Amino acid sequence: MKLAALFSGGKDSTYSIYLAKHQGHDVKCVLSVFPKSDESHLLHHPNMKLTSLQSESMKIPQITIESNSDETSTELELIEKILIRAQNEYNVEGIVHGGIKSNFQKNNFENLCQKLNLKSLAPLWESEPKQYLDDLVSSNFVFIITSVSSGGLDDSWLGKKIGKEEIKELHHLSKKFGFNLNFEGGEAETFVLNCPLFSHPIEILKEEKSWDGYRGRFEILDARLNYDVR
């Protein structure tokens, strides 16, 4: 099936593309809505502009649009707009997204697909969190944490690459502090620097951390594709 991927640059949307391709689907384009702020309930916010590098590295064209509102209804209208464009330009038959347990997100996307006569694919749906993170690392996904907003996650996690040892620590902290290990509730956000879909990894050239004592962000100010590494 020809698919458009709802794409934020984080682990979930990127891994959902990876799984969809392994299932034999053809991901024709990635769709990114740049939210107005981190108050959005539907969209990923940190470092969204750098999804262009990921799109380039995956060799999958990107369609983008900016939102001037954090209202879910407005964001859904924008997703509908770029989905129609994907239908017209790439003849897509469905979408793939990285939803795991959010019925709010899944239902909104399925309603939109029903309206546009598209199929909705969520290959990560109801994944067991610890197994999912282990699978990510085992599949050679290199990703960092770009924001935290939960008890138990301090500024030391900002910009940290997540491997097997970090997953063990996060698993322990999630049990102690009660946050969702896969971060779908917004406890943290991620950004993929490299994976089997990429022709070249992303190299961060300049970054900035901010921390207010509870919430923090790792902002990538400058980055490039590292053509010296495949």
Secondary structure, DSSP 8 states (H G I E B T S, - for coil): -EEEEE--SSHHHHHHHHHHHHTT-EEEEEEEEE-SSTT-SSS--TTGGGHHHHHHHHT--EEEEE-S---HHHHHHHHHHHHHHHHHHH---EEE---SS-HHHHHHHHHHHHHHT-EEE-TTTT--HHHHHHHHHHTT-EEEEEEE-STT--GGGTT-B--HHHHHHHHHHHHHH---TT-TTTTEEEEEEE-TT-SS-EEEEEEEEEE-SS-EEEEEEEEEE-TT--
